[in-house]
Amino acid sequence: MACQSVAAVMDEQALLGLNPNADARYRQRAMAYFEQLKESQDAWEVCAEALAKGIYNDDHVKFFCFQVLEHQIKFRHAGLSAVQQQLIRETLMKWLQCQLMNAQPEKPFIRNKAAQVLALTFIMEYLTLWPKFFFDILSLVGLNPHGVDVYLRTLMAIDAEVVDRDILHTPEETRRNTLIKDSMREQCIPSLVESWFQILQTYQQSHPELTCQCLEVVGAYVSWIDLNLIANDRFVNLLLSQMSVEELREEACDCLFEIVNKGMDPVDKTKLVESLCQVLQSAGFFNVEQEEDVDFLAKFSRLVNGMGQSLVLSWTKLAKAGNVKDATETLQAVEAKVPLLLQLLVHEDDDISANIVGFCYEYLHVLKQLPQLTDQQKTNIEAVMLAVMKKLTYDDEYNFENEGEDEAMFVEYRKQLKMLLDRLAQVSPELLLEAIRRVFTNTMQNWQTAPFMEVEVAIRLLYMLGEALPASHGAHFSGDTAKTSALQDMMRTLVSCGVSSYQHSSVSLEFFETVVRYDKFFIVEPQHIPNVLMAFLDQRGLRHNSPKVRSRVAYLFSRFIKTLHKHMNTFIEDILTRIQDLLELAPPENGFLALLTSDDQLFMFETAGVLIVNGECPVERKQALMRSLLTPLMDAFRLLLAKLSQETEEERQTALADCLSHAVGFASRTSKAFSNKQTVKQCGCTEVYRDCLHTFLPALSCPVQRGVLRSSVRSFLHRMIICLEEEVLPFIPAASEHMLKDCEAKDLQEFIPLISQITAKFKRQVSPFLQQVFMPLVLAIFEVLARPAEDNDQAAALEKQMLRRSYFSFIQTVTGSGMNEVMANQGAENIERVVFTIIQGAVDFPDPIAQKTCFIILSKLVELWGGKDGMVGFPDFIYKHIVPACFLAPLKPTFDLSDAQTVLTLSECAVTLKMIHLKRGPEFIQFLQQEYLPSLQVSPEISQELCQVLQQPDIKVLKNYIKAFFQRAKL
């Protein structure tokens, strides 16, 4: 029966709102009541009374009362009177006492919340008001199962608050937690350990769930208490006996894992692990193949992994310390675990295998460090190789067409196995090469009858060798003859045995991946190129029935052609004919099923470009081929643009705009084929790209879908600036005019790099255009930055910050490209307005990246206009605005001198001061000493010190001094 007594006065109507099914009105009232109880001085006491006296049977009300109490302890504990603090302690103990008398335990969520509140009270009061916390609880609950349950939950809640390293704590909390642990070690840990032993012994048969909870507690606490309290015969024997009890053994395994994982002296650790292993082995736990419970074996594998890694760590420490005798013994202990390691590694359940990979990896690392390997160690290496090869193999259940969570887990597991393969290659490359060659050759001889998973893994192993056996720049076919001839043999077999026709997507993909990984093989043996080209071009590759294979092959084909373009001369026109249908722009109609997506087609257009540009045919032929590649795109673009201008339905507009964007993107991608050796001009392709510009630029004035169209045309212009050079200049003014109309922050942010690219590349050639576009661009930026935005709209704030940065970097490009006249010819009022924005950027916005750019600009302007023959009135501006900016920016509280980016800004600030001194000389020093520094209350001594450093030739001295100067100023 529940403890019951006189009713506490609570708002019953509000409590109705705690029920999850209550309507919104009641729920709101409950929320308001919660806030009221949380914030009042003493109204919360009714919750304490309700809990102590067990007044309410409704679980939601009980949980609510604990939440109110939790708030008082967590946020208002220091403000409570001594009587109120005592009330909380008494409430919790009375509630706990009720649990002992109740026939049924509370629901788990109530018990967890109670444990949290007990843990919080412990943290607040253990060191001061309630040092007997554990003794009080233990003497109350004894061995009552309901009480023991809450006691164990409380210990786990304390662990979460005080010990758990995954939770971030303030320095103050960390100090407090250290004090709590120290006090617990001194005062109560032995008693707690004794209570755990009693619980484990008493309840292992009657209440296995309590025993498991207790094992979890031991595992959590063992990392920071005296290990001798746990790692003794009495305790360990109990744990080992529980390894044989079905309901307990997984938790017992985890508990032993935590014991083994505890940091300790290497010799002691070896003894501990060895004694555990002896008992486990004699109890039959090492007979893995007889165990059917995979969940337990996964835990056991983790335990063996922990023991193995602990022994390796002990060996490393002992070997480093020169302790030969103990190191030898520890290495023997490691070796003795290898048969078990291999059984677990090769287990058909991947979780069991994955849990032992860490130990296997570190064992191989040990072997790598040994001067010579014994025959047994070589046998072990071969056994690990065979296990890895076996475990890399797909199973029947793997779903290639619809990969889900299980498939993703296998892919991750394969990555772990690859790490083992790479490590094997470091330990014994000859053994690995020979083993893979054996498997590969046998499988390729029988590929027609072998299951797909065997064929795939054989090719996969050849592929993996490429990373496991390093070669600079993929030069696997020169140098070490044993390696190169083995790889060459395998590649020859791969491309000539017909396996590319195997009817499974995983084999097809692995074939093409491997061909491209070893594309240098075809430079050595070019006679195989035609066969492989056909595989790429027919139903084995680009026309495979799996979209996934087609997509990947499109990318791999472009890589293959790029590497081997010199060997493609005789095949160019044939390839272009065969891929012609794959270069068609997919119409915007729904339901049109193209073989390749538009992203895949980008690679096809690039490939076509590479073939045309690098061919050895005459210029006229290249020109004709490129025109036949680009003309269909231009024709389609004109038609679609006309349709878009008249289309009213938004969904259809979007489809048309995407299609237009793809056309521009494809044309752009073909230009990637040009290089310094093979320029657009030399290939006679200038005219066709000029035609593309004529065709694409009208899209900038299209009134709908502006974002997509502008973005694609802008990208094309970027490419043309590189490819066409000055031929592109006539197109820029009109394009800029369109792009500056009705701009958003993002449009401008993307337009500025285009102007900066033109400025940096053409410099004086574009000076008249820049003078013309400068103020319209600047005003467009100012207008967007001035638009109001919601206070909490972080996306808008970030867009503005990025635009501001782009604006400053544009001004930096203009000032840094030697075109003084661009800004100088904008009229005094405009110049002043722009330079003020630079001052503002340097001082007012806490963005060190932008601030750094602003100081670079200010320094450049001082260099350009700050001398005797500089701009009229500018020296005045230096003293009124630039000098103060150099001091006010670093003095801001947001200017964080411990941040690396901010320190770079400060360096540029120092460079600006140095430049002012260079241009103004003694006049500047006089201004600082007599006017400016005194106005900042800088003492004459420090003022003189700063001025002396300023006059030294070495800028480094000034940078270091300035940092120290502002660090002192901020104290």
N, C-alpha and C positions, 0 to 999 in steps of 0.2 A: 504494500500500500504506500502511496506517496505521502511525504511529510506535509501536513496541512495545518493552518492556523488562521488567525484573524486576517481579513482582507486588507491589503494595502490599497490606498486610494489611487487608482490610475484611470486615465481617460479611456473608458471601455469602448466608446464610439471610435476613437482613433485606433485602438488596438484591432478593430475589425479590418482596418485597411492593411494589416500585415499579411493577411491571407493572399496568396498569389492570385486567387480568382476574384478578389474584391474589385469593385468598379473604381474608376479613376478618382472619383470624388473622395472616397474613403482612403485610397492610397495616398492622395495628396495630404489629407489630414494626418495620416500616420507619419509622413515625412516631416510635416511641420511640428508634430509632437516630439519626434526624435530630436530635431534641432533644438526645441525648447528644453528638453531634458538634458541634452548635452551641455548647453550653455549656462543653465541656471546654477546658482551656488549650491542648492541642496535638494532641488526637486528630483534629482537622479536617485536620491536615497530610497524612493518608493520602489525602484527596480531592485535595489539591494535587498530590500525587505521581501519582495516577491520571490526572489531566488532563494533566500535563506529559509523562507517558510514554505516553499513549494506551493504557492497559491494557485498558479496557473498550470493547467495541463496542456494548453496549446503550445506546440513546439515553436511556432513562429514568435510567440510572445516571449518564451524563454530566451530564444536567440536574440531577440530585440533587447531584452534586459541586459544580457551579456555585452551586447554592442555598446550600450550606454555606459556600462561600467568600464569597458575597454577604453572608451574615449576619455573618461576621467583619469584613468591611470596613465594613458599614453601622453595626453596633452595638458593635463591640469594637476598632475600629482603634486607638484611643489606648492600649488596654491591651496591645497586641501588642509583643513585643520588636522591636528593629531587625532582627534576623535573620529573624524571622517576616514582618515587612513586606517584607523583601527577597525572601523565599520566594514571597510572593504575586506580586510583580512578575515574578520569573523564571518562575513557573508560567504566567502569562498570556502572556508572550513565547514560551515554549516551545510552548504550545498553538497560538499563532498561527503559529509556524514550521511545526508539523505540518500546518496547513491548507494551506500553500503546496505541501507535498509530496504531499498526498492527491490521488488522481485524482478522487474525488467530493467535493463540498462537504458539510458537515454539514447536517442538516435545518434549515429556517429557525428553528424554535423554539429550537434549541441556539445558533444564531448570534445570535439576539436576546438570549438570556440572557447569552452571552459579552460582547456589546456593552454590556449593562447593567452587568456586573461591571467591565468596563474603564472605563466612564464613572464609576462610583462610586469606583474607585481613583484616577482622574484628579482627581475633585473633592477627595478626601481629601489627595492628595499633590502635585498640580501646583505649588501655591504654595510647597511646602517641600522635599519629598523627591524629586520627579520632574519638574523643570522641563523636561526634554528629552522628555517623554512623546510628543509628536507626531513629533519628529525620529526617536526610536527606532522608532516604529511605521512611519513612512514609509520609513526606510532599510531596514527589514526587509521590508515588503511590496512595495516598488517598484511595478511595474505588474502584479503577479500578480493575476489576476481573483478568486481565492478570498480573497486578502489584502485587496484593494481593497473587496470586499463587506463584510468585517468592519469595516474602517476607516470606511466610510460609515455603517454601522449604529451604530458607536460615536459618530460625530459627531452623529447624530440623537438618540441616548440622552443625550449631553451637553446638547444643545439642550433636551430635555425636562426635565432636572434644573436647568439653569442659566438658561435664557432664557424658556421657555414661561410666558406671563403668565396662563394659565388655572389654573396650579397655585399654591396658596397657600403662601407661605414665611414662616418666622419672621423677625423683624428680623435675627437673627444670620445666617441663611441668605442673606438678601437682601444683607447687607454682603459676605459671602463671595463670592457670585455676582458682585457688582460688581467685586471685586478680581480674580477669575478673568478676567472679560471684559477688564478694563484690561490685565492681564498678557498675555493672548492677543493683544490689539491691538498691544502693543509688541513681543512676541517672535516670534509665529509666524503671525499671520493672513496676511501676504503669501505665506509658503510654502504654507499651506493652499490659498489661492486658486490658486496656481500648480499645485498637485497636482490641484485640481478641473478646471482648464483641460486639463491633460494627460489626465485620465480621460475628460472629455467628448470630446476630440479622438480619443483612441486607440480608444475602445470604441463609438462611435456606430453602427458597422455590425456589429461582431462580437458585442457584448454590449449590446443596447439596454436590458435590464433594469438593468444597472449604470449606464448613462447616465441613465436615469430617476431612479435613486436619487440620483445625484450632482446632478441638477437640483433635486431636493427639498431636498438639503443647502444648495445655493446660495440657494434661496428662503427657507430657514429662517434662514440666517446674515446675509443681506443687510440685515436690519432694524437690526443693531447694529455692522456693520463699516464701514470707509471705503468709500463707494459708488464712488469713483473706481477702486477695484480691480476692480469688476465692470462699471460703466457706462462702458466704454471700447470703442473700435472693435473691438479684437481679440475681446473677450468677447461683446459684443452681436452682432457679425456671426456668431459661432459659434452663439449662441442662435437668431438669426433663421434661420440655415440649418437648424437642427433643427426649426423650425416647419414645414418642408416634408417632414419624415420622419414617415411615418404612426405608427410605434411611439413616437416621441419627442415629437410636437407638443403633446399635452395637457400633459405635464410642463413643456415649454418655455414654454407659455402661462402656466402657474401661476407659473413662475420670473420671467417678465417682469412679471407682475402684482405680485409682491412687490417687484421693483425699482421699479416705478412708484409703489407705495404708500409708499415710504420717505419720511419727513419731510425736507424740504430747502427751501432758499430758493425763493420763488415764481417768480422769473425763470428760475433754473436748471431748476426742475421743468418749466416750460412748454417750455423748449428741449429737455429730455430727451424729454418726451412727443411733441413735434412731430417730432423726428428719428426716433423709433420709428415714428410713424404714417406718415411719408414712405416708410420702407423697407417697412413692411407693405402700404401701399397699392400701391407700385410692384411688389411681389411678388404682387399680385392677391388679398390676403386680404380686401379690402373688398367683393369680389364675392360677397356672402353667398348670393345665390340659386343660385349654381353649386355650392355646397358641400353634399354629401349626408350627411356624417358629423355627426349631431346632437350626439354626445358632445363632439367637438372644438368645435363651434359654441357649445355651452354654456360651455366654458372660454374661448373667444374673446370671447363676449358679456361674461363676467366681466372679462376684460382690458380691453375697450373701456369698460366701466362704471368700472373703476379709473382709466383714463386720463381719462375725462370728469370724474369726481368730483375728481381731482387738479387738473385745469384750473380747475374751478369754485372750488375752495379757493384756488388761486393768484390768480384774479380777485378773490375776496372780500378777500384780504389786501392786494393791490395797490390796489384801490379804496378800502379803509379808510385806507391810508397816503397816499392822494392822488396816487399814481403813475399819472397819466392815460395816458401813452403806453404803458407796459407793460400796463396794465389793458385798454386798447383792443385791443392785439395778442392778449392772452390770450382776450378775449371773441370775437375773430374766430376763434381756434383752436377755442373751444367750438362756435361756430356751424358751423364746417366739419365737425364730427362729427355734426351733427344728421341728415343723410341716412342715415348708417350706423346711428345710434341708432334711427331709424324702421324701417329694414329689420329690425333685430333685435327691436324691440318688437312688430312685427306678425307675426313668424315663427310658423308654425303650431305649433311645439313650445313648450309653456308654460315649460319650464325655461330655454330660451334667452331668451324674452321676460322672464321674472321677473328674470333676472340683470342686465338693463339698466334696470330700474325706478328704481333709486337715482339714476343719472345723469339720467334723464328728470325725476324729481321735483326734483332740484337745479337743472336747467336752467330749469324753470318758475319756480323760486324766484328765479333771476337775473332773468328777464323781469319778474317782479312788482316788482322793485326799480328797474327802468329807468323814467325819466320819460315816455318815449314809445316806442311799438313801431313798428318799420319794417314795411313790407308783407311782407317775407320772414318776419319773426318772427311776424306774424299768420298767414301761411300755415303756418308750423311748428306753431303752436298748433292750427290746424284739423286738421292731419295727425295730431297726437298724439290729438286728440279722436276722430277716425275710427278710429285704431288701438285706442284704449281700448274704444270701442263694439264693434268687431269682436272683440276678445279677451275681452270679458265674456260672449260667447255660449257656451252649452253646446255640447259636441260630441255626436255620435251615440252614443258609447260610455258616456256618463254614466248610471250606474245609480241611478235615483231611489228604487227600492223597497228596494235593499240597498246602502247607501252604504258603500264601503270606503276603503282608503288613497288610491287615485287620486282619488276624489271629495273626500276631505278636503283633499288637496293643491290641488285646483282651487278649493275654497272659500277656502283661505288666499290663493291667487293672486288671486282676485277681490277680497279685502280690500286687496291692494296696488294693484290697479287703481282701487279706490274712492279710495285716497289721492291718486292722480293726478287723478281726476275732481274731488275737492275742491280740489286745488291749481289746476286749470284754472279752476274757478269764481272763485278769488281773483284770478287773472291777468286773466281776461276773462269776466265773468258773462254779458254780452250774447251773445258768440259761442257760449258753451256752451248757453244757453237756446235760441238759434235752431237750433243743430245738433240738439239733442235733439227739439225741436218738429218739425223736418223728418222725422227718422227715425220718431218716434212717429206722426205723422199719416199718413205713407205706409203704415206697417205696419198701422195700425188700419183703413185703407180696404180692405185686402185680407186681413184676419185669417183669413177662412174658408179661403183657399188657401195661406196662408203656413205654413212649418214652425214647429213649436212653439218652437224656440230663438230664432227671430226675434221672435215675438210676446212671449215671456217677456222678452227683453232690452229690447224697446221699453218695456214697462211698468216693468221694473226701472230703466231710465234716468229715467223720470218719478219713481219712488220715490226714487232717489238724489238728485234735485234738491232734495228736502226738506231734506237735510243739507248739501248743497253750497252752496245759497243760504240763508244764515241768516235766520230770522224768529223774533222773540221769542214764546215760547209757541205756536209753530205757527201764528202769524197770517200765513199765506201769501197771504191773500185781502184784505188791506188794505194801504194804503201805495202803494209804487211801482207805477204803473198798468201799465207795460210788462210787468213780471214777473207781476202778479196776473192780467192778462187772458190772458197766455200759459198760465199754470197752470190758470186757470179753463176756458179752451178745451179743454185736454188732458183735464182731469177730466170735463168734460161729454161729450167724445168717449168716454172710458173707460167711463162708466156707461151710455151710451146706444147704443153701437155693437153691443152683444150679445156682446162678447168674453168675458164671464163664462161663456158656454156652451162655451168652447173645451175640447176633451176631452184635457187633459194636466194632471197635478197641479201641475207647476211654474208653469203659467200661472194656474191657479186660485189657488194660494197668493199669487202676485205681485199678482193682482187685489185680493184681500182686504187684503193688507198695505198696498197703496197707498191703497185706500179709507179705511182707518183712519188711515194717516199724514196724509191730507188731510181728516180728518173735519170740519174747520171749513168746508170747501167747501159742505157740506149746510146750514149755517146761512145761507149766502148764496143757495143755490139748493135750498130744501127740497123742490121738486117731484120731485127724483130719489130721495127717501128710499124710497117704496114699492117701486120696482124693485130697489133695493139690498137692502132687507129681504128680499124674496123670494129673492134670490140667496143670502143668508145662510141662509135657512130650508129651501131645497129641496136637490136632489141636487147643486147646484153648490157648496154649503157644508157645512152640518151633516150632510147626508145623502150626502155625496160617497162614492164607492166606496173612496177611499184613507183609511185610518185616520189617516195623518199630516196630511192636509188637514183632516179632521173635528176632530182635536185642536187644531190651530192656530186654526181658525175659531171654536171654542168660546171661546178666549181673546180673539180679535179682536172677536167679537160683543159680549162684555161691555164692551170698551173703547168700541166704537161706541155702544152704548146709554148708557153713562155720560156720554159727551160730549153726546149728542143727546137726552137723556131728555125735554127740554122739548118736543121735536117728535114725541114718540111717543104722545101722548095718545089719538089716534083708533085707534091700532093695538094698545094694550095687551092687551086681552082676546083678540084674534086671535092675537097672538104667543104668549101663554100657552097657548092651546089647541094651537097648532101644535108647541110644544116639550114638551107634557105628557109624552109617552113618554120624552123624554130626561131627565126629572126623576125617573124611577122608580129606586128603590134596587135595584141588581142583586142577585139572590139569591145565597147563598153556594155554590150548586151548581156543580160543575165543568162546563165545557163550555158555559156560558151566554155567548153572544157578544153583549155590549152594543155599541151604536154608539159610545158614549163611555166612556172610562176614568173611574174615580172622581175622578181629579184634574181631568179635563175637566169633569165634572159640577159641581165646586165653582164654576166660572165660570158655569155655567148657572143654578145656584141664586142666585148673586149677581146675575146679570142679572134673574132673575124678581123678586128683592127690590127692585132699583132701579126696575123698571117699576111695581110695586105702590105703593111708597112715594112715588114722584114723580108718580104720576098725579093728575089733577085731579078724580077721582071723590069722592063723599062718604065720610066716615070709615067708615060701616057697610060700604060696598062694599070698602074697603081691608082692613078687618078680616076680611070673608068670604073675600077672595082669599088673604090671608096664611094664614088657617086652612086653606083647601083645599090650600095649598102644603105646610104643615107637618104636617097630620093624618096623611097616609099614612106619613110618616117615624116619627111617634110610634107608630102602630099596628104598623108593621113592627118597631120597636125592642122593644116589649113581647113580641111573639111570639118574636123571636130571643133575647131575654134569657132567657126561660123555657126555650127549647131549650138554650141554653148551660149553664145550671145543671145540666141532666140529662146533658149530653154527656160521654162518657168518653174518646173517641178524640182524641188531641192535635191531629192535623192538622185534624180537623173543628172542634175548639174554636178553633183559630187562624183558620179561615175565618169562623166566626160572629163572633168578636171583631172581626175587620177590618170586617165588614159593619156591626156595631153602631157601630164607630168612625166609619165613613163617614156613617151616619145623623146622628150628633151633629155631625160636621164640616159636613154640608150645612145643618143647621138654624143652626149658628153662622154660616155664610157669608151666609145671608139677612140677618142683622142688620147686615152691613156697609153696607147701603143707607141706614141711618138717619144723620141728621146733626143739627147743632145746630138747624137750621131745621125739620127733619122728625123729631121725636123719636118714640120708640115710643109714648109717651103720646098725642101729638097724632094719631097714625095709628090709635089705638084697638087697638094690638097687645099691650098689656101682658099681657093675660090668656092669649093663646096662647103667649107665651114662658114665662109662669109654669107653664102646663101642660107645656111642654117640660122645665122643671126638675123638676117632679114625676115626669115619665116617665124622665128620664135618671139622676137621682141614685141610684135603687136599684142601678144598675150598680156603684156604689162598694163595695157589700157582697158583690159576686159573688166566690166563693172562687177562681175560675180566671181566667187571662188578665188578672190585675190591672193589669199595667203599661200595656197598650194602653188598657184601659177608663178607668183613672184619668187617663191623659194626655189623652184626648179630653174627658172630663167637666170636667177642670180648665180646659182651653182654653175650653170653653163658659161656665164660670163667669166667667172673665176678661172675655169679651164681655158677659155679662149685668150685671156690675158697672158697665160703661160704659153699657149700654142701659137697664137697668131701675132703676138707681140704688138708692134705699133699699128698693125692692120685693124686692131680692135678699137682703136681710139675714136674714130668717127662715130661709133655706135654708143659711146659712153654718155655724152650729154643728154640725149633724148631718154635713154634708159634711166638715168639718175632722176630726171624730172618726173617720170612716171612713178618711180619707186618712192619719191618723197611726198607723193600726194596721199592724204588720208592715212597716215601711218599709225601703227600701234608700236608699243615699246619693242616688241619682238622684231618687227620689220626693220626698225632702225638699227637695232642691235646686230642684225644680220647684214644690213647694208653697209655699215661702217667698215667692216673688214675688206669689203670690195674696194671702197675708196682708198683705204690704207694701202691695199695691194697695188693699186694703180699709182698712188703717190710714191711708194717705195721703189716700184719698178721703173717708172718713166721719168720721175723727178721733174726737171725743167720743162720737158716736153708738154707736161700737163698743167704747168703753172697757170696759164690763162683760164683753163677750165676750172681749176681748183679755186681760183680767186672768185670765179662766178658762182660756184656751188657752195662755197664755204659758209656764208651766212644763212642761206636757205636751210642747209643741213643743221647748222647750230640752232637756228630758231625752231626747226621741227623737233629737235631733241628737247629744247627748253619747254616747248609746249606740252610734250608728252610727260616730262618730269613734273610739270606744274599741275597736271590733272589730279583732282582729289581722289583718294582711295580710302577704303574702310580701314580703321585702325588695326583690326586683327586679320586683314587679308595678307597673309604671308607670301602668297604666290606673287601678288602685285608688288609687294615691297622688294622681293627678290629680283623681279623683272627690272624694277627701277634701279636697283643696285648694279645689276649687270649692264644696263644701258649707260649708267653713269661711268662705269669702268670703260665701256667701249668708247664713249665720248672722250674721256681723258686720253685713252691710247691713240685716238685719232689725232687729237691736238699734238700729242707727243710725236707721232709720225710726221705731221706737217712741220713742226718746229725742228725736228731732227733731220729732215731731208735736205737742209740747206736752201730752202725756199723762203727766205725771210719775207719776201714781198707778198706772199699769200696772205699772211695776217696783217702785215704793215699797210696794205692797201685797202683795208676794210673800214677805214674812217675811225677817228679817235674814239667816238662814242661806243662803237661796236667792239673795238679792241679792249677798251676798258671793261666792258660788260663780260667779255670772254675771260679776261685775266682775273676778274673778280671771282668767276666760277672756279678758276683754278685755285685761288686762295681759299675759297670756301671748301673745295674738295680736300685741300691739304689739312685744314683745321677742323671743320665741323662734322664731317661724316666719319664715324668710327669704323673705317674700312681700310686696313693697312695696305691692301693691294692698290686701291685707288690713290691713297695718300702718297705712296711711294712714287707712282706715275706723276702726280701733281708736283712733287718736289723736283723730279727730273725735268719737267717742263719749266718750272720757275728758274732752275739753274740755267737752262738753255736760253730762256728769255733774257736773263741777266747778261749772259755771254753775248747775245745778239745786240741788245739795246742798252746795256748798262754802262758802256764805256763813254769816252769823251765825245765820239762822233755817233753816239747811239740815238735813240728816239727822243725827241723833245719831251721833257716832263717825266721821263721814265725813272731817272735817279730819285726823284721825289717819291714816286710810287714804291720804289725799293724800300725807302726808309719808313714810309707810312704803313706799308702792307706786307711786303715780302719778309723783312726782318722780323716783325712781330709774329708772322706765321711760323717762322723757324723756332720760336720759343713757345708760342701758345699751343701748338699741336702736341708737342711732347709733354706739356704740363697737364693736358686733359686727363681726367681720371680713367677714361676709356683707352688711353695709350699705354698698352701693357708691355713693359720692357722685358718681361720674361718670355714673350712670344717672339719666335724667330722672324716671322714676317714683319713684325713691328720694328725689330732691330734693323732690318734692311731699310725700312722707311727712315729711321733715324740716321742711317748712314748717308742717305740721299739728302737729308736735311743738312747734315754737316757739309756735304759737297756744295750745297747752295750757298751756305755761309762763306765757304772758301772762295767760291766764284765771285761773290759780292766783294770780298777783300781784294781779289785779283783785279777787279774792274774799278773799284773806288779807292783802294789804297788806304793811306793814313786817315782820310776823311771818315771812313767807315769805323775805324778803331776809335776815333774821337767821339763819333755819334754813340757807339756802344757804351764807352766809359762815362761820358758826361750826361747823356740823355736817357738812352733806352734802359740799360741795366739798372741804374738807380731807380727808375720808375717801377721796376719789378722787385725793389727792395733787396737787390743783390749787393753784398758787402763789397767795398772797394778792393779788398784783397782778392776775393774770388773773381771779381770783374777784371782785375789786372791779369790774373792767372789765365783766364779764358782768352783774353786778347793776345797774350804772349803765345799761347798754343796756336791761335788762329794765324799768327804770322810765321809759324814754322813751315818749312816746305813740305814735310811729310804728312799727307792727308790721314794716314793711319793713326797718327798720334792724336789728331783732332777727333777722329771717330771714336776712339777709346775714351778720350777726355769727355766728350759730349755725353756719352752714355753714363759715365760716373757723375757728371754734373747734374743730369736730370734725375738719376737715382737718389742723389743727395737731396735735391729740391723736393722730391716727393715724400721724403720721410716725415 
